[in-house]
Amino acid sequence: MSDHHEPPMTKEDFVRALAEVPGAGPIIDEHYKDMEGELLGHLLMADMQRFAEDLHRRGDTDTLHLLLAVVDAGFRTGDEYLVNAVEVSFVENTLVWDPAYADFIAAWPAALQVVADSQGRWRPPSPSIDRASAHPLHMPPPPTRAQNRSFFDRWRAR
């Protein structure tokens, strides 16, 4: 076995891989337009998370699996920035503690499911748990693209 290791995937490598996923190209283009040509990995990852949810809702499993494979590769082989963007802006933007997301998360590759577990992924209550006290934590939905843009504008104006 060789001691040669590939360099970690960068956010630029990741974007090139994402662009190969049907439907992701226009989202990437819009990101660059909105961010004045700048790549902000966390915001793009949040866009990809919403795209993945949409694919799941529409039942487009083929495209969803391609997208999740790229996200998983970024998480497993990415540089520190990319790994953090997946953990925070993809997994954490998914309401992992909400039972409504259980089927969506079940479609994820194993490594992403482990991250969801570490972030409090909802599991059906066991029969020994008092069901009256087993309410999932309800949080507001993740920020919209417009809210992200507004935050970015305020941040850039500093």
Secondary structure, DSSP 8 states (H G I E B T S, - for coil): --------B-HHHHHHHHTTSTTHHHHHHHHHHHTTT---HHHHHHHHHHHHHHHHHHT-HHHHHHHHHHHHHHHHHB-HHHHHHIIIIIITTS-TTSGGGHHHHHTS-HHHHHHHHHTT------TTS-GGG-----------HHHHHHHHHHHHT-
